[in-house]
Structures are given as structure tokens and as C-alpha cells.
Amino acid sequence: MTSRSEWHRKVAGLAAKHGCTLGRTRGGHLVLKHPDGWRVVTSSTPSDDKAIRNVLADIRRYSRGAA
């Protein structure tokens, strides 16, 4: 299981790599916002080890315009 701080570092790294800014919702979820207007919302803590792969898949999906 990924720790909370490790999760935040990974998501922040993904955000930077894909030109996104990282923010939070009022409920505490993490939001990756891209200059093109799309955004990906994820939990503030991972539910399982596949969570980072799911966020990456969402980013890829949005960045190629499939969503």
C-alpha cells in the first residue's frame, strides 16, 4: 500500500510531467488541471496500489481527447 505522502509525490510528479497544476477540492480530493481545460479528480489517499495507474490512464485518456 502506498503511503499518503508517497501518493502526493507521485500525483504531483504526474501533474508536472503532463503540464497540469495540482489543487484540491473542498472535500480534500486532488485535482489535476490542464491548461487545455480538462481536469482529473482523484482521492487524497490511494485506495489500492492500482490507484496511480488509474490516474495515469485518466490523464492519457484526456490528453488524447478521448474523454
PDB file with SEQRES, HELIX, SHEET and CRYST1 records, atoms N, CA, C and O in Angstrom:
SEQRES   1 A   67  MET THR SER ARG SER GLU TRP HIS ARG LYS VAL ALA GLY          
SEQRES   2 A   67  LEU ALA ALA LYS HIS GLY CYS THR LEU GLY ARG THR ARG          
SEQRES   3 A   67  GLY GLY HIS LEU VAL LEU LYS HIS PRO ASP GLY TRP ARG          
SEQRES   4 A   67  VAL VAL THR SER SER THR PRO SER ASP ASP LYS ALA ILE          
SEQRES   5 A   67  ARG ASN VAL LEU ALA ASP ILE ARG ARG TYR SER ARG GLY          
SEQRES   6 A   67  ALA ALA                                                      
HELIX    1 AA1 ARG A    4  LYS A   17  1                                  14    
HELIX    2 AA2 ALA A   51  SER A   63  1                                  13    
SHEET    1 AA1 3 THR A  21  ARG A  24  0                                        
SHEET    2 AA1 3 LEU A  30  LYS A  33 -1                                        
SHEET    3 AA1 3 ARG A  39  THR A  42 -1                                        
CRYST1    1.000    1.000    1.000  90.00  90.00  90.00 P 1           1          
ATOM      1  N   MET A   1       0.843  -1.176   0.000  1.00  0.00           N  
ATOM      2  CA  MET A   1       0.000   0.000   0.000  1.00  0.00           C  
ATOM      3  C   MET A   1       0.890   1.241   0.000  1.00  0.00           C  
ATOM      4  O   MET A   1       1.905   1.294   0.694  1.00  0.00           O  
ATOM      5  N   THR A   2       0.503   2.208  -0.767  1.00  0.00           N  
ATOM      6  CA  THR A   2       1.254   3.444  -0.895  1.00  0.00           C  
ATOM      7  C   THR A   2       0.897   4.381   0.253  1.00  0.00           C  
ATOM      8  O   THR A   2      -0.277   4.536   0.589  1.00  0.00           O  
ATOM      9  N   SER A   3       1.908   5.005   0.853  1.00  0.00           N  
ATOM     10  CA  SER A   3       1.633   5.960   1.930  1.00  0.00           C  
ATOM     11  C   SER A   3       1.067   7.248   1.348  1.00  0.00           C  
ATOM     12  O   SER A   3       1.215   7.520   0.156  1.00  0.00           O  
ATOM     13  N   ARG A   4       0.429   8.024   2.186  1.00  0.00           N  
ATOM     14  CA  ARG A   4      -0.203   9.264   1.737  1.00  0.00           C  
ATOM     15  C   ARG A   4       0.815  10.239   1.134  1.00  0.00           C  
ATOM     16  O   ARG A   4       0.560  10.818   0.079  1.00  0.00           O  
ATOM     17  N   SER A   5       1.957  10.423   1.789  1.00  0.00           N  
ATOM     18  CA  SER A   5       2.956  11.369   1.276  1.00  0.00           C  
ATOM     19  C   SER A   5       3.561  10.870  -0.035  1.00  0.00           C  
ATOM     20  O   SER A   5       3.841  11.665  -0.933  1.00  0.00           O  
ATOM     21  N   GLU A   6       3.760   9.567  -0.146  1.00  0.00           N  
ATOM     22  CA  GLU A   6       4.281   9.000  -1.396  1.00  0.00           C  
ATOM     23  C   GLU A   6       3.256   9.186  -2.517  1.00  0.00           C  
ATOM     24  O   GLU A   6       3.624   9.503  -3.648  1.00  0.00           O  
ATOM     25  N   TRP A   7       1.982   8.992  -2.208  1.00  0.00           N  
ATOM     26  CA  TRP A   7       0.900   9.191  -3.157  1.00  0.00           C  
ATOM     27  C   TRP A   7       0.889  10.633  -3.669  1.00  0.00           C  
ATOM     28  O   TRP A   7       0.772  10.866  -4.872  1.00  0.00           O  
ATOM     29  N   HIS A   8       1.008  11.592  -2.759  1.00  0.00           N  
ATOM     30  CA  HIS A   8       1.004  13.005  -3.138  1.00  0.00           C  
ATOM     31  C   HIS A   8       2.200  13.331  -4.029  1.00  0.00           C  
ATOM     32  O   HIS A   8       2.063  14.086  -4.992  1.00  0.00           O  
ATOM     33  N   ARG A   9       3.363  12.776  -3.721  1.00  0.00           N  
ATOM     34  CA  ARG A   9       4.544  12.996  -4.561  1.00  0.00           C  
ATOM     35  C   ARG A   9       4.337  12.428  -5.963  1.00  0.00           C  
ATOM     36  O   ARG A   9       4.692  13.067  -6.954  1.00  0.00           O  
ATOM     37  N   LYS A  10       3.761  11.228  -6.046  1.00  0.00           N  
ATOM     38  CA  LYS A  10       3.538  10.608  -7.351  1.00  0.00           C  
ATOM     39  C   LYS A  10       2.541  11.409  -8.180  1.00  0.00           C  
ATOM     40  O   LYS A  10       2.755  11.634  -9.371  1.00  0.00           O  
ATOM     41  N   VAL A  11       1.459  11.835  -7.553  1.00  0.00           N  
ATOM     42  CA  VAL A  11       0.452  12.606  -8.284  1.00  0.00           C  
ATOM     43  C   VAL A  11       1.020  13.970  -8.690  1.00  0.00           C  
ATOM     44  O   VAL A  11       0.744  14.445  -9.792  1.00  0.00           O  
ATOM     45  N   ALA A  12       1.798  14.599  -7.827  1.00  0.00           N  
ATOM     46  CA  ALA A  12       2.425  15.879  -8.155  1.00  0.00           C  
ATOM     47  C   ALA A  12       3.400  15.703  -9.319  1.00  0.00           C  
ATOM     48  O   ALA A  12       3.476  16.566 -10.194  1.00  0.00           O  
ATOM     49  N   GLY A  13       4.135  14.611  -9.340  1.00  0.00           N  
ATOM     50  CA  GLY A  13       5.053  14.324 -10.441  1.00  0.00           C  
ATOM     51  C   GLY A  13       4.314  14.129 -11.755  1.00  0.00           C  
ATOM     52  O   GLY A  13       4.751  14.617 -12.797  1.00  0.00           O  
ATOM     53  N   LEU A  14       3.181  13.407 -11.704  1.00  0.00           N  
ATOM     54  CA  LEU A  14       2.361  13.223 -12.900  1.00  0.00           C  
ATOM     55  C   LEU A  14       1.833  14.558 -13.405  1.00  0.00           C  
ATOM     56  O   LEU A  14       1.826  14.820 -14.608  1.00  0.00           O  
ATOM     57  N   ALA A  15       1.394  15.392 -12.483  1.00  0.00           N  
ATOM     58  CA  ALA A  15       0.856  16.703 -12.853  1.00  0.00           C  
ATOM     59  C   ALA A  15       1.917  17.519 -13.581  1.00  0.00           C  
ATOM     60  O   ALA A  15       1.650  18.085 -14.641  1.00  0.00           O  
ATOM     61  N   ALA A  16       3.099  17.577 -13.024  1.00  0.00           N  
ATOM     62  CA  ALA A  16       4.177  18.354 -13.627  1.00  0.00           C  
ATOM     63  C   ALA A  16       4.580  17.782 -14.989  1.00  0.00           C  
ATOM     64  O   ALA A  16       4.821  18.532 -15.935  1.00  0.00           O  
ATOM     65  N   LYS A  17       4.650  16.473 -15.081  1.00  0.00           N  
ATOM     66  CA  LYS A  17       5.056  15.814 -16.322  1.00  0.00           C  
ATOM     67  C   LYS A  17       4.092  16.114 -17.464  1.00  0.00           C  
ATOM     68  O   LYS A  17       4.505  16.217 -18.619  1.00  0.00           O  
ATOM     69  N   HIS A  18       2.816  16.254 -17.144  1.00  0.00           N  
ATOM     70  CA  HIS A  18       1.799  16.456 -18.175  1.00  0.00           C  
ATOM     71  C   HIS A  18       1.324  17.905 -18.272  1.00  0.00           C  
ATOM     72  O   HIS A  18       0.311  18.186 -18.913  1.00  0.00           O  
ATOM     73  N   GLY A  19       2.055  18.823 -17.635  1.00  0.00           N  
ATOM     74  CA  GLY A  19       1.729  20.239 -17.744  1.00  0.00           C  
ATOM     75  C   GLY A  19       0.519  20.671 -16.933  1.00  0.00           C  
ATOM     76  O   GLY A  19      -0.083  21.705 -17.221  1.00  0.00           O  
ATOM     77  N   CYS A  20       0.165  19.905 -15.943  1.00  0.00           N  
ATOM     78  CA  CYS A  20      -1.005  20.202 -15.116  1.00  0.00           C  
ATOM     79  C   CYS A  20      -0.584  20.917 -13.834  1.00  0.00           C  
ATOM     80  O   CYS A  20       0.567  20.841 -13.404  1.00  0.00           O  
ATOM     81  N   THR A  21      -1.537  21.602 -13.248  1.00  0.00           N  
ATOM     82  CA  THR A  21      -1.338  22.122 -11.896  1.00  0.00           C  
ATOM     83  C   THR A  21      -2.094  21.212 -10.951  1.00  0.00           C  
ATOM     84  O   THR A  21      -3.076  20.580 -11.341  1.00  0.00           O  
ATOM     85  N   LEU A  22      -1.648  21.145  -9.727  1.00  0.00           N  
ATOM     86  CA  LEU A  22      -2.257  20.278  -8.730  1.00  0.00           C  
ATOM     87  C   LEU A  22      -2.983  21.133  -7.717  1.00  0.00           C  
ATOM     88  O   LEU A  22      -2.411  22.077  -7.173  1.00  0.00           O  
ATOM     89  N   GLY A  23      -4.221  20.817  -7.462  1.00  0.00           N  
ATOM     90  CA  GLY A  23      -5.017  21.541  -6.482  1.00  0.00           C  
ATOM     91  C   GLY A  23      -5.841  20.581  -5.653  1.00  0.00           C  
ATOM     92  O   GLY A  23      -5.663  19.365  -5.726  1.00  0.00           O  
ATOM     93  N   ARG A  24      -6.742  21.137  -4.865  1.00  0.00           N  
ATOM     94  CA  ARG A  24      -7.625  20.331  -4.015  1.00  0.00           C  
ATOM     95  C   ARG A  24      -9.060  20.819  -4.143  1.00  0.00           C  
ATOM     96  O   ARG A  24      -9.317  21.997  -4.395  1.00  0.00           O  
ATOM     97  N   THR A  25      -9.980  19.894  -3.965  1.00  0.00           N  
ATOM     98  CA  THR A  25     -11.384  20.268  -3.880  1.00  0.00           C  
ATOM     99  C   THR A  25     -11.679  20.649  -2.439  1.00  0.00           C  
ATOM    100  O   THR A  25     -10.830  20.479  -1.564  1.00  0.00           O  
ATOM    101  N   ARG A  26     -12.860  21.157  -2.191  1.00  0.00           N  
ATOM    102  CA  ARG A  26     -13.235  21.484  -0.807  1.00  0.00           C  
ATOM    103  C   ARG A  26     -13.305  20.240   0.068  1.00  0.00           C  
ATOM    104  O   ARG A  26     -13.123  20.312   1.283  1.00  0.00           O  
ATOM    105  N   GLY A  27     -13.570  19.103  -0.559  1.00  0.00           N  
ATOM    106  CA  GLY A  27     -13.638  17.844   0.171  1.00  0.00           C  
ATOM    107  C   GLY A  27     -12.290  17.184   0.392  1.00  0.00           C  
ATOM    108  O   GLY A  27     -12.211  16.161   1.072  1.00  0.00           O  
ATOM    109  N   GLY A  28     -11.217  17.755  -0.175  1.00  0.00           N  
ATOM    110  CA  GLY A  28      -9.883  17.222   0.044  1.00  0.00           C  
ATOM    111  C   GLY A  28      -9.343  16.354  -1.070  1.00  0.00           C  
ATOM    112  O   GLY A  28      -8.203  15.896  -0.983  1.00  0.00           O  
ATOM    113  N   HIS A  29     -10.128  16.105  -2.128  1.00  0.00           N  
ATOM    114  CA  HIS A  29      -9.630  15.324  -3.249  1.00  0.00           C  
ATOM    115  C   HIS A  29      -8.574  16.124  -4.012  1.00  0.00           C  
ATOM    116  O   HIS A  29      -8.566  17.354  -3.977  1.00  0.00           O  
ATOM    117  N   LEU A  30      -7.690  15.410  -4.696  1.00  0.00           N  
ATOM    118  CA  LEU A  30      -6.667  16.051  -5.511  1.00  0.00           C  
ATOM    119  C   LEU A  30      -7.223  16.287  -6.916  1.00  0.00           C  
ATOM    120  O   LEU A  30      -7.917  15.433  -7.467  1.00  0.00           O  
ATOM    121  N   VAL A  31      -6.915  17.441  -7.485  1.00  0.00           N  
ATOM    122  CA  VAL A  31      -7.380  17.796  -8.826  1.00  0.00           C  
ATOM    123  C   VAL A  31      -6.180  18.178  -9.673  1.00  0.00           C  
ATOM    124  O   VAL A  31      -5.400  19.057  -9.304  1.00  0.00           O  
ATOM    125  N   LEU A  32      -6.037  17.510 -10.815  1.00  0.00           N  
ATOM    126  CA  LEU A  32      -5.015  17.868 -11.791  1.00  0.00           C  
ATOM    127  C   LEU A  32      -5.720  18.681 -12.867  1.00  0.00           C  
ATOM    128  O   LEU A  32      -6.624  18.175 -13.531  1.00  0.00           O  
ATOM    129  N   LYS A  33      -5.313  19.944 -13.047  1.00  0.00           N  
ATOM    130  CA  LYS A  33      -5.944  20.832 -14.025  1.00  0.00           C  
ATOM    131  C   LYS A  33      -4.959  21.115 -15.150  1.00  0.00           C  
ATOM    132  O   LYS A  33      -3.823  21.525 -14.911  1.00  0.00           O  
ATOM    133  N   HIS A  34      -5.405  20.892 -16.368  1.00  0.00           N  
ATOM    134  CA  HIS A  34      -4.567  21.104 -17.546  1.00  0.00           C  
ATOM    135  C   HIS A  34      -4.932  22.427 -18.201  1.00  0.00           C  
ATOM    136  O   HIS A  34      -6.097  22.823 -18.157  1.00  0.00           O  
ATOM    137  N   PRO A  35      -3.975  23.126 -18.807  1.00  0.00           N  
ATOM    138  CA  PRO A  35      -4.272  24.391 -19.485  1.00  0.00           C  
ATOM    139  C   PRO A  35      -5.316  24.273 -20.606  1.00  0.00           C  
ATOM    140  O   PRO A  35      -5.972  25.260 -20.938  1.00  0.00           O  
ATOM    141  N   ASP A  36      -5.476  23.085 -21.190  1.00  0.00           N  
ATOM    142  CA  ASP A  36      -6.478  22.879 -22.239  1.00  0.00           C  
ATOM    143  C   ASP A  36      -7.903  22.853 -21.690  1.00  0.00           C  
ATOM    144  O   ASP A  36      -8.865  22.876 -22.459  1.00  0.00           O  
ATOM    145  N   GLY A  37      -8.041  22.806 -20.372  1.00  0.00           N  
ATOM    146  CA  GLY A  37      -9.360  22.849 -19.761  1.00  0.00           C  
ATOM    147  C   GLY A  37      -9.829  21.566 -19.102  1.00  0.00           C  
ATOM    148  O   GLY A  37     -10.760  21.601 -18.297  1.00  0.00           O  
ATOM    149  N   TRP A  38      -9.211  20.424 -19.420  1.00  0.00           N  
ATOM    150  CA  TRP A  38      -9.650  19.192 -18.778  1.00  0.00           C  
ATOM    151  C   TRP A  38      -9.042  19.066 -17.395  1.00  0.00           C  
ATOM    152  O   TRP A  38      -8.018  19.677 -17.086  1.00  0.00           O  
ATOM    153  N   ARG A  39      -9.689  18.267 -16.574  1.00  0.00           N  
ATOM    154  CA  ARG A  39      -9.163  18.027 -15.224  1.00  0.00           C  
ATOM    155  C   ARG A  39      -9.478  16.606 -14.797  1.00  0.00           C  
ATOM    156  O   ARG A  39     -10.463  16.007 -15.227  1.00  0.00           O  
ATOM    157  N   VAL A  40      -8.624  16.092 -13.950  1.00  0.00           N  
ATOM    158  CA  VAL A  40      -8.771  14.753 -13.396  1.00  0.00           C  
ATOM    159  C   VAL A  40      -8.842  14.894 -11.889  1.00  0.00           C  
ATOM    160  O   VAL A  40      -7.980  15.524 -11.277  1.00  0.00           O  
ATOM    161  N   VAL A  41      -9.875  14.305 -11.286  1.00  0.00           N  
ATOM    162  CA  VAL A  41     -10.037  14.347  -9.839  1.00  0.00           C  
ATOM    163  C   VAL A  41      -9.747  12.960  -9.294  1.00  0.00           C  
ATOM    164  O   VAL A  41     -10.236  11.963  -9.824  1.00  0.00           O  
ATOM    165  N   THR A  42      -8.958  12.897  -8.244  1.00  0.00           N  
ATOM    166  CA  THR A  42      -8.624  11.622  -7.618  1.00  0.00           C  
ATOM    167  C   THR A  42      -8.687  11.781  -6.103  1.00  0.00           C  
ATOM    168  O   THR A  42      -8.770  12.897  -5.590  1.00  0.00           O  
ATOM    169  N   SER A  43      -8.648  10.681  -5.408  1.00  0.00           N  
ATOM    170  CA  SER A  43      -8.722  10.726  -3.951  1.00  0.00           C  
ATOM    171  C   SER A  43      -7.454  11.328  -3.358  1.00  0.00           C  
ATOM    172  O   SER A  43      -6.411  11.381  -4.010  1.00  0.00           O  
ATOM    173  N   SER A  44      -7.557  11.772  -2.133  1.00  0.00           N  
ATOM    174  CA  SER A  44      -6.373  12.319  -1.465  1.00  0.00           C  
ATOM    175  C   SER A  44      -5.499  11.213  -0.898  1.00  0.00           C  
ATOM    176  O   SER A  44      -4.336  11.442  -0.565  1.00  0.00           O  
ATOM    177  N   THR A  45      -6.060  10.016  -0.788  1.00  0.00           N  
ATOM    178  CA  THR A  45      -5.288   8.838  -0.375  1.00  0.00           C  
ATOM    179  C   THR A  45      -5.619   7.700  -1.329  1.00  0.00           C  
ATOM    180  O   THR A  45      -6.761   7.584  -1.772  1.00  0.00           O  
ATOM    181  N   PRO A  46      -4.658   6.873  -1.650  1.00  0.00           N  
ATOM    182  CA  PRO A  46      -4.927   5.778  -2.574  1.00  0.00           C  
ATOM    183  C   PRO A  46      -5.753   4.680  -1.908  1.00  0.00           C  
ATOM    184  O   PRO A  46      -5.540   4.358  -0.739  1.00  0.00           O  
ATOM    185  N   SER A  47      -6.688   4.113  -2.650  1.00  0.00           N  
ATOM    186  CA  SER A  47      -7.477   3.016  -2.096  1.00  0.00           C  
ATOM    187  C   SER A  47      -6.763   1.683  -2.283  1.00  0.00           C  
ATOM    188  O   SER A  47      -6.979   0.742  -1.518  1.00  0.00           O  
ATOM    189  N   ASP A  48      -5.921   1.609  -3.293  1.00  0.00           N  
ATOM    190  CA  ASP A  48      -5.118   0.416  -3.527  1.00  0.00           C  
ATOM    191  C   ASP A  48      -3.906   0.787  -4.385  1.00  0.00           C  
ATOM    192  O   ASP A  48      -3.736   1.945  -4.767  1.00  0.00           O  
ATOM    193  N   ASP A  49      -3.084  -0.190  -4.676  1.00  0.00           N  
ATOM    194  CA  ASP A  49      -1.854   0.082  -5.418  1.00  0.00           C  
ATOM    195  C   ASP A  49      -2.094   0.399  -6.888  1.00  0.00           C  
ATOM    196  O   ASP A  49      -1.192   0.898  -7.561  1.00  0.00           O  
ATOM    197  N   LYS A  50      -3.288   0.119  -7.399  1.00  0.00           N  
ATOM    198  CA  LYS A  50      -3.592   0.434  -8.788  1.00  0.00           C  
ATOM    199  C   LYS A  50      -4.022   1.879  -8.967  1.00  0.00           C  
ATOM    200  O   LYS A  50      -4.216   2.315 -10.101  1.00  0.00           O  
ATOM    201  N   ALA A  51      -4.174   2.623  -7.910  1.00  0.00           N  
ATOM    202  CA  ALA A  51      -4.708   3.987  -7.985  1.00  0.00           C  
ATOM    203  C   ALA A  51      -3.860   4.890  -8.868  1.00  0.00           C  
ATOM    204  O   ALA A  51      -4.410   5.655  -9.660  1.00  0.00           O  
ATOM    205  N   ILE A  52      -2.549   4.824  -8.756  1.00  0.00           N  
ATOM    206  CA  ILE A  52      -1.688   5.688  -9.567  1.00  0.00           C  
ATOM    207  C   ILE A  52      -1.797   5.313 -11.044  1.00  0.00           C  
ATOM    208  O   ILE A  52      -1.742   6.186 -11.910  1.00  0.00           O  
ATOM    209  N   ARG A  53      -1.953   4.018 -11.337  1.00  0.00           N  
ATOM    210  CA  ARG A  53      -2.140   3.597 -12.731  1.00  0.00           C  
ATOM    211  C   ARG A  53      -3.474   4.096 -13.275  1.00  0.00           C  
ATOM    212  O   ARG A  53      -3.568   4.453 -14.449  1.00  0.00           O  
ATOM    213  N   ASN A  54      -4.500   4.124 -12.437  1.00  0.00           N  
ATOM    214  CA  ASN A  54      -5.800   4.622 -12.867  1.00  0.00           C  
ATOM    215  C   ASN A  54      -5.746   6.122 -13.159  1.00  0.00           C  
ATOM    216  O   ASN A  54      -6.345   6.584 -14.129  1.00  0.00           O  
ATOM    217  N   VAL A  55      -5.040   6.876 -12.333  1.00  0.00           N  
ATOM    218  CA  VAL A  55      -4.897   8.319 -12.568  1.00  0.00           C  
ATOM    219  C   VAL A  55      -4.122   8.549 -13.854  1.00  0.00           C  
ATOM    220  O   VAL A  55      -4.495   9.403 -14.658  1.00  0.00           O  
ATOM    221  N   LEU A  56      -3.055   7.803 -14.056  1.00  0.00           N  
ATOM    222  CA  LEU A  56      -2.264   7.933 -15.276  1.00  0.00           C  
ATOM    223  C   LEU A  56      -3.109   7.596 -16.507  1.00  0.00           C  
ATOM    224  O   LEU A  56      -3.007   8.279 -17.526  1.00  0.00           O  
ATOM    225  N   ALA A  57      -3.933   6.565 -16.428  1.00  0.00           N  
ATOM    226  CA  ALA A  57      -4.812   6.204 -17.546  1.00  0.00           C  
ATOM    227  C   ALA A  57      -5.804   7.329 -17.829  1.00  0.00           C  
ATOM    228  O   ALA A  57      -6.076   7.631 -18.991  1.00  0.00           O  
ATOM    229  N   ASP A  58      -6.344   7.947 -16.790  1.00  0.00           N  
ATOM    230  CA  ASP A  58      -7.258   9.076 -16.977  1.00  0.00           C  
ATOM    231  C   ASP A  58      -6.556  10.232 -17.675  1.00  0.00           C  
ATOM    232  O   ASP A  58      -7.120  10.851 -18.578  1.00  0.00           O  
ATOM    233  N   ILE A  59      -5.334  10.523 -17.264  1.00  0.00           N  
ATOM    234  CA  ILE A  59      -4.572  11.617 -17.877  1.00  0.00           C  
ATOM    235  C   ILE A  59      -4.332  11.316 -19.351  1.00  0.00           C  
ATOM    236  O   ILE A  59      -4.515  12.190 -20.198  1.00  0.00           O  
ATOM    237  N   ARG A  60      -3.927  10.096 -19.664  1.00  0.00           N  
ATOM    238  CA  ARG A  60      -3.689   9.724 -21.058  1.00  0.00           C  
ATOM    239  C   ARG A  60      -4.970   9.846 -21.882  1.00  0.00           C  
ATOM    240  O   ARG A  60      -4.949  10.340 -23.010  1.00  0.00           O  
ATOM    241  N   ARG A  61      -6.077   9.393 -21.309  1.00  0.00           N  
ATOM    242  CA  ARG A  61      -7.354   9.449 -21.999  1.00  0.00           C  
ATOM    243  C   ARG A  61      -7.737  10.888 -22.328  1.00  0.00           C  
ATOM    244  O   ARG A  61      -8.135  11.187 -23.454  1.00  0.00           O  
ATOM    245  N   TYR A  62      -7.619  11.769 -21.353  1.00  0.00           N  
ATOM    246  CA  TYR A  62      -7.975  13.171 -21.572  1.00  0.00           C  
ATOM    247  C   TYR A  62      -6.991  13.873 -22.497  1.00  0.00           C  
ATOM    248  O   TYR A  62      -7.396  14.689 -23.326  1.00  0.00           O  
ATOM    249  N   SER A  63      -5.712  13.567 -22.367  1.00  0.00           N  
ATOM    250  CA  SER A  63      -4.726  14.293 -23.158  1.00  0.00           C  
ATOM    251  C   SER A  63      -4.823  13.962 -24.645  1.00  0.00           C  
ATOM    252  O   SER A  63      -4.399  14.755 -25.485  1.00  0.00           O  
ATOM    253  N   ARG A  64      -5.377  12.797 -24.975  1.00  0.00           N  
ATOM    254  CA  ARG A  64      -5.547  12.494 -26.409  1.00  0.00           C  
ATOM    255  C   ARG A  64      -6.967  12.803 -26.875  1.00  0.00           C  
ATOM    256  O   ARG A  64      -7.322  12.528 -28.021  1.00  0.00           O  
ATOM    257  N   GLY A  65      -7.778  13.375 -25.983  1.00  0.00           N  
ATOM    258  CA  GLY A  65      -9.115  13.836 -26.363  1.00  0.00           C  
ATOM    259  C   GLY A  65     -10.167  12.762 -26.464  1.00  0.00           C  
ATOM    260  O   GLY A  65     -11.195  12.966 -27.109  1.00  0.00           O  
ATOM    261  N   ALA A  66      -9.935  11.614 -25.839  1.00  0.00           N  
ATOM    262  CA  ALA A  66     -10.885  10.507 -25.943  1.00  0.00           C  
ATOM    263  C   ALA A  66     -12.021  10.597 -24.945  1.00  0.00           C  
ATOM    264  O   ALA A  66     -12.998   9.858 -25.071  1.00  0.00           O  
ATOM    265  N   ALA A  67     -11.932  11.468 -23.965  1.00  0.00           N  
ATOM    266  CA  ALA A  67     -12.981  11.517 -22.937  1.00  0.00           C  
ATOM    267  C   ALA A  67     -13.876  12.709 -23.116  1.00  0.00           C  
ATOM    268  O   ALA A  67     -14.810  12.902 -22.337  1.00  0.00           O  
TER     269      ALA A  67                                                      
END                                                                             
